[in-house]
Amino acid sequence: MSDKPNTQIIIRHIAGAKINRIDPFALADTTEITFGREASSTVAFDSPKDDVVSRRHAVLRIKNDGGVPSFSIEDLKSSNGTFVNGERISSEHEVLPDDTVEFGKGGPKFTFDVQPRPESMAARTRVMNVIDATATHALSNTAVTSAVTLVPSSDTQSGKKTGVGKNTVMMMLSDERKKTSQVWMGALAAVVAFFLVGGGVLYWNSMRTAERVQLEAQEQSLMQAEKVRAEASNAAKQITQQMGMSAGDVVQKYGNSTVWISFSWRLFDQETGRPVYHKLYQFTAAGGQKRSLPAYLKIGGKIYPWFTTEDENHVNYEIKSTARGTGFVVSENGFILTNKHVAAAWMVSTEPGEYLGKYKVTEAVIVTPKTDKTKELDEVVPLAALPSSITDWIPGEQGAVLFGKDGRPVSANQFADSTTPSNSASLLGKNEFLEVRFPGSGLSINATLVRQSTLADAALIKIDSPQALTPIEIASSEDNLKIGERVIVLGYPGVSTATIMESASTERGQVKARTEVIPEPTVTEGIISKLGTELTQTGTTTVRGTLGDAFQLGINTTGSGNSGGPVFNSSGKAIGLFTYGGCKANACVSYAVPIKHGRFLLTPQRTAQ
């Protein structure tokens, strides 16, 4: 369209909210520029100062006739009209460089220009009013003839030349003086007019130069301000990259992907499918007080929990537990990572207090079988004082010896003889319910256990969701974990306050009242205070850290209920699963499992080589 590919259309705003702004448009790429308060306009006006501008006010069109560009503007039936150089236009109107365009009287105004200006394009010729020079009138032959009076003489008839009279000569001289005076007056008027026109042109040029210098200075100022803003923005981005995401950024981005999990599990005999109970033993304590406690059998110097599948009159203790935890979405189609002790609690160490706590039991009774019908009471002990083989029991892996209500083994092959246990029954854990609830919702979604890790406290569960879920981004490696690195944890710790929704509904004529927890995640921030040592073996040397394959967190404001929550690094990527904590001498610590154990659960198939 132009002989210079970098030619630009320049819109310089000289009035209105956009004053001192310059909008450039590449001439080669532009066919029309629309003006109005619609957001889709090429040049949009949205300030209250520009309320005279219509939604679709005007359009500037660019045409190319044989390689020569031309420009025209058309008013789009606006309420307040479009003015070019102060004149309101009623149809498509040609626009030349340095023309001013105004939207409504007193509204936004801009000047139109093309830079660099094509040689074939010039600004509109400006007309200036000047004083007309006095016209110099030429003396006609007729006038001269009429000014001369012939005086008859006596010599005329005799053939002598006639002469001009004195009066006639004087009249002719007077007329010539008048003519000369008129010529000088006209010349003087022309000189005055010349100086007036020249002075006006010089003044106009000086004003145009001053205006151009002012606009260029404003443009330079705007460019400098934009450069300063860009440098400040880049500096802020560099600081943000160095500091990473804030806790507020993490909860805003991934809070809705962190779920609240409630669960209840129960233990079964795998062979018979019957629930397993802990025997309730009744006895008379000193002073004649009747007591009922969970029983442990002492056989061959070893203590066994009196587990049975017999529920005598529904008085024995159920081996089951109900609790809450946290998880986080790792795929759009409903896969969620959490702790193994949340989704498959029978596969981790289970203390007696975990399933006896709901009965408010803190002690146990140890008895020694004497005969089929007699037992000898040895002692009453706190649950915490039981042997480690009982307090560190993993039901799903170790199983248990099952006894009848008389204290003898259920099957003979479990004992080498009639008194010494040799084999354990295989036990199977099942979730009676495993439910997921998203932030801000009082409705739960049923979940199923997919698989659990055999190396760490991690498990994968699945929900069916009609909505595509937003997953949390998982770090690809934990090799760069460093002590002192800042971490952020999301979850639902039990110590946090809860939001309760109370509602009433009528179903089939019955009014039902419901109370539901509306989960909202808690965000906590801290550092990695220690890295665990994974079990390694070199030759005959085995190295094992008591912390195991986990890392210690300097976060003490969370705890039970937060299990399975995501642990983020400063880049906003999950590097671990919050798992458990411990307290000693009024000091508490918390731990996290590296995210690699979660990644392993998400990739059951070997990667092709």
N, C-alpha and C positions, 0 to 999 in steps of 0.2 A: 504494500500500500504506500510505502514511502521509500525514498532512496537511502534512508538511514534506518537500519533495523531497530535501533534503540530509541526511536522517536516516541515520545510520551505525550499523552493528553494530560494537561495540568489543570486541576480544579483548585483555585485558591479561594478559601472562604474568607470574606472580608466583613461579614456581619452575621449575627446569630450565635447560637451556642457553639458552633464549630469554628468560630473566628480564629484566624491565625493557623488553621489546619490546612494541610495540602494533601489532596488525594490524587496520586498519579495513576495513570492507566496506560498500558502498552498499546500503542496505536495499532500494531500488527495483529493483536489478539482481541481487539474490541470492536464490536459492531453497534452496540448501543449501551447507554448508561441511564439507569432509571433512578428517579428521585422521589422520595416519599417517606412516610412514617411506618410503612410496612417493613418488617424485619428482613424480608427477602429483597428489598430495594438495594441497588448497587451502592447508592449513597443514602443511608438511612438516617432520619432525624427522629430523636426520641425525647429530647429535652422539653420541659414545659415552655421554654423560651421559643420553641419552634412550633407552637400550636396552630399557627396559620397555615402550616404545610398539610396538605391532604394526604390520605393513606397512599394513593397513587397520584402524584402531582404532575410530573412531567417526564419526558424521555428525550435524551440527546442521541441522535442517530448519526452514524459515521458511514459514508458511502465512498466508493472508489470507482471513479469514472476514468478509465484509461490510465490508471496509475496515479491519478491526482486525487487526493482526499478532499472531501467536502463534509461540512457539518451543518446539522439543522436541529432545532429544538421544537417540540410540540407540547402544548398544554393538554393534559389528560382529563379535561373537564373538571379541573380543581375548583374548590369553593372560592378561593381568593385570587386566582389568576396567576399568570406568569408574565414577567416584564423583562424585555431585552433593551438595555440602554435606556431604561425609564419608560418605555412604551409597552403597553399591554398587547400581547399577541393573541390572535384569534385562530390562527392556523399554523401549519409548519413554517418555521422562520429560520432563515440562514443565520449561522453564528460564525463570526470571524475572531481571530486572536484579539485579545484585550477587550472584548465585549463583556459587559456585566449582565448577569442574569439574577433576577430577584423573584422570590416566591411570595406573592402577596405584598402589598405596600407596607414597608417597614419590617418585612420578614427576612429570613436568611438570604444572604446575597453572596455571589461568588464571581470571580473573573475567570474567563475561559482563555486558555493559551495552548500552544503546541510547541514543544521544545525537544530537540532543536527545530526551529521553524523551517519547513520546506521552502525552497526558493520560489516556488509557484504560489506561495501563500503570503498575503500581506494583510496588515491590519486595516480596519475600515477607515476611509478618508474622513478626517474630522473637518467640519465646516465652521469657520469663526466669523462673526459679524464685524465689519469694519466700516469706517466712514467713507462713503462714496466721494471720489474726487469730483470737483466741479468740472463739468464738460466744457471744453473749449470749442466755441462755435466758429466755423469758417465763414468768411464773408463771401456771399454769392455774387456772381457777376451782375445779377439783377439789382442787388442792393447797391453795388458800386455805381452802376449806371444811374440808378435813381438818385444817388447822392450828388451827382455832378449835374449842375444846371447850366445849359448853354445860353449865353447872353447874345442876342442878335446885335450885329454891328452894321454900320453904314457901308462897310467894305465888303459885306457878304455878297451883295448883289454885284459888286464890281469885280468879284473873283479873288479877293484877298483872304488869307487865312483868318479864321475866327480865333479869339483868345478866351481864357478862363478868367472869370471874375474873382476879385479878392474875397468876397464872401464865400464863394464856392470853395476856394482853397482852404479857408479857415474851417469850414464845416468838415472837409475831408481830413484835416489835421486832427480835429476834435474826435472824429470817429476812430481814427487810427490809435489815438491815445486810449480811448475806451477799450478797443480791442486788445491792445498791449496789456492794459491793466487786468482784463479778464484772463488772458493767458497766464500772467504771473500769479494771479490768485488760484487758478486751477493747478498750476505747478506746485505752489505752496501747499495746497490741500492734498495733492498727491504725495508730497514728501511727508506731511504729517501722517497721512494714512499709512504710508510705508513703515514709518517708525512705530506707529501703533500696532500694526500687524506683526512686524518683526518682534517688538517687545512681548506681545501676547504669545507668539510662538516660542520665544526663549523662556518665558515664564512657564508655559505649559510643559516644555521639555524638562525644565528644572524640577517641576512638581512630579512628573513621571519618573525622573531619575531618582528623586528622593523616595518616592513610593516604592520603586524597585529595590533600592538599597535597604529600605526598612523591611520589605518582605524577605529579602535574602538574609538579613540579619536575624529575623524571626525564624526563618527556616533553619539557619545554622544553630540557633538556640534550641529549637525543637530537636534537631539531630543530636546535639550534645546532651540534652536531657534524656533522650532515648538511649544514648550510649551509656549514660550513668545508670539508668534503670536496668539495662541489660547486664552491666557489670555487677550491680547489686544482686540481681536475680541469680547470676551464675555463682556469685559468692555464697548466696543462701543455699543453692543446690549443693555446692561442695561441702558446706557445713552439715547439711542434712545427710549427705552420703557418708560423711565421717561419723556422725552421731547415730545414724540409722533411724528406723521408725520409732516413734514414741509409743508408750503404752496406749495412749488414746487412739493413735492410728491403727494399732493392731486390733483393738476391740471393735473399732468402727468397721474395719475390713473383714474380720473373721469372727466377730461375735456371733453372727447368725449361723455360722458353720460349726459352732461348739455346742454339743447337745447334752442334755440332762438325762441320765440313765437310772432307772429303778429296776431292781431285780429281786427274785427270790429263788433259791435253789434247795434241792432236797436230795438225800442219799438213798440209794436202792441197792438191794442184793442183785447182782447181775444174773445169777443163775435162776433165781425164782421170780425176779421182778418185784419183790415185795419191799416196802419201805423198811429202813433200818431205824431202830430206836435205841436209846440209852436207858438201861434198866433203872427204875426208881426203887430204892431200897428203904424200907420202913424199919425203924428200930426205936428202942426206948433209951433215951440218954440219961445221964446222971440226974437224979432229982425227979425221975419219973416222967420227963418230958418226951412226948412223941415227936419224932422227927422223920423227914423224908428227904433223902439226898441221892444224887446219881452214884451208882455203885461201880467199884473197880475190884476185879478179882486178883488175888495174889496167888499165883500158881508157880511152883518150882522156883520161888524167889523172884519171879518177874511179875510185874503188874500189867494187867490187860483191862481195857474198858469193857464193861459188861454190855456189849452190843448184842441185840437180838432182833428178830423179825416178829416177835410176839408183842402185841400191844394189849396188855392185860387191863381190861376195863378202861382203856384209853387214859391210863395214868402215866405211862412211860414217856420219856422226853423225846420229841421229834428231833432228828438230826437235820436241821434245815436253818437257813439264815436269810434275812431280808435286809437289803441295804440300798444305798444310792451311790452313783459315781458319775463320771464325766466321759465323754468321747468326742471325736471330731471327724467331720466328713472328709473323705479322701478321694471320692469319685462322684461324678454327676448322677450315677445310677444307684446310689444308696449304700455304698460300702463305708463303714465307720470303724476307726481304730479306737481301742480302749485297753484297759489293763486286763490281764488274765484273771486276776482276783475279783474283777467285776463281772466278766462274761462267763467265766468257768471257774468259780471259786473253789470247787472240789479238787482242782488241780494244783492248788497251792497249799502251803502249810496252814492247818486249821487247828486253832487252840480250842479246848473245851468251852472256854468262856464265850466263844463266838456263837455257838448254838444253844448254850445254856443260859446266856445272859438274859434272854427274854423271859426266863422263868425266875429271874432275880436270884440265881444260885451262885454262890461264891465258894462253896466248900463241897467236898466229896467224901464218901466213906469207902474204906478199903476193907474187904472181907476175904477170909480164907475158907474155901469149901472143905468140909470135914467128911461128910457123907452126902449121899444124894439129897438128903433132906435137911442137913444141918450146915450152918455157916458160922464161922467165928469172926466176930467184929474185931478188927485190928485197931483201926484208928480213924479219926476224922481229920482231914487235912485241907488246907486251902487249895483251890484249883491251880494256883501258880506254883505250888510246891510239888506237883506231880512230875514224874520223870520226863526228860526231854523227848523220849520215844513217843510220849503221848502229846506233849505240847507242840512238837514239830511234825505232827502226823499229816501226811498228804493222802487223803482218802482215795482219790482217783488213781494214784500210782501204787500205794502200799497195801490197799485193801485192809481187811481186819478179820480177826477171829470172831465168829458168831456163836453165841451160846444160847441154850434154851433157858426157860424160866427157872430151871433147877440149878443153873450154873454150870452145866456140862455142855461140851461142844455139840453143835447141831449134827455134824457127821463125823463118823469115827476116823475117816482118813485125814482129818485135820489134826489128829494127835498121834504121836508115836506110841503112846500107851493111853491109858484112860485118864491121865492127869496132866500130860505135858503137850501143849499145842505145837504143831509142826508146820502147818500150812495156813494161809489166810484166804478167806473168801474174796473174790473180786467184787469191788463195789463200783457202782455207776452213779454219777451225779447227773441231775437233770435240772434245767431251769423251769420252775413252775410258771414264771413269767419273766420276760425280758423286754422292757419297754423304753422307747426313746421319745423325748419331748424336746421340741425346738424352742428357742427363746421367744417369749411373748405369747406362747400358746398354752392353753389348758387341756389340750387333747394329746393323748399318747399314741404312738405307732408301735405295733408289735415288731420285735426284731428276732432274728435267729442267729445262733452261733455258727460261724463258718469254719474257723480253725483257731487254734491257739499255739503260741510259741512253746517249744520245749526247752528253750535256752534262757528266756527272759519273761518278765511280767508284761506280756503283750498279747492281744487277741483281736480278731477281726470279726465283726458282726455285720448283718445286712438288713436293711429295711426296704420295703416296696413303696416308692414314692411316685405319685403321678406327676410331680414337678421335678424338673432337672435341678439338682442341688449344686450349690457353689462349694467346691472342694478347697481345703487348705493346702497351700503349696508346701511340699515336703522337700527338705534339703537333700541334695544328692550325695553328700558325704559329711561325716562328723570328724574326719581326721584333723581338722583345723580347730577343734575345740580347745579353748585356752582358759586356764584359771584366771578369774577376774573378768571374763567376758560377760557383758550385760545380757540378761535373759528376761523374757516376759512370759507369764503363765496365765492361761485362761481356764476357768472351771467353775464348779459349784460347791465350794467348801461348806461343810455343815455349820461352821461358825458364822457364816454370813446371814444377814437378815433375808427373809423370804417375802415374796409378794403373793398374797392369797386372794383367790377369786371365789366369792360366794354367789351362787346362782340358784334359782328355783325354776322348775319347769313342770308342766302338767302333761302327763301321759296316761291315756285311757282313763281320764277322770281322777287320777291320783296326782297330788302335788309332791314333787320330789325336790329335796334340797341337796345341793352338792357344794363341796368345798375343795378347790383344786389349787395346787401350787403353780404359779406362773413363773417359770425360771427366767432369770436374767444373769448372764455370766459375770463373774468377778475377775478383775484383772489385777495381777500382782507383779511386782518388778524386783529383780535382784541380780545376783551374779552367780557364775559357776565358782564354787569355793573349793572343790576338790574333784579330781578325776579318779574313777575306780580302776582297778587292775583286773583285766579279764584273765580267766584261767589259762595259763600257758605252760607248756612242758618242753624242755630242751634236754634231750638225753635222759638222764635219771633225775633231773631237777624239775620240780613242779613249783610254779609261782602262782599264788592265788591271793587276791585281795579280799578282805572281809566285806568290803563294799560290793564286790562283784563287778559285773559289766554294767555299771551305772555311774552317774556323776552327781555329786552333792551340790545342793543349791543353797544360796544364802537368802532363802525366802522362808520366813516363819509365820507369815500372816495367813497361810492357807493350811489345809490338812485334810482330814477325812471328808469324803464327798468330792474332792478335787481329783481323785484317782482316775487316771486315763486322760486327763486334760492335756492339751498341746503345750509344749515348751518352745518358744520362738527365740531366734537370735535377732540381732539388730537389723537384719535384712528382711525380717518378717517371714522367715521360713521355719517350719517345724523341725527342730533338731532332736526332740525327745518326747516321751510320754511321762507326765508326772506320775509317780508310783506310790511311794509311801514315805513316812517320816518316823522320827523317834525322838524321845526326850530323855534326858538324863541330867540329874542335878540342876533342874530348872532351866536347862539349855535344850533347845529343840533344833533339829535339822530336818531337811526334806531332800528327796532324791528323785532322779528321773532316769528312765531307761532310754538308751540311744535309739534314734529313729530307724536305724538299720534293721532292727528286729521287726518293726512295722513294715518296712519295705519288703522284707523277706516274705511276710504273710501275703503281700500283694502280688508276688511273682511266683506262683506255684510251679510254673513251667520253666524248664531250663532254657536260657537264652541261646538262640542258634549261634553257632560259631561262624 
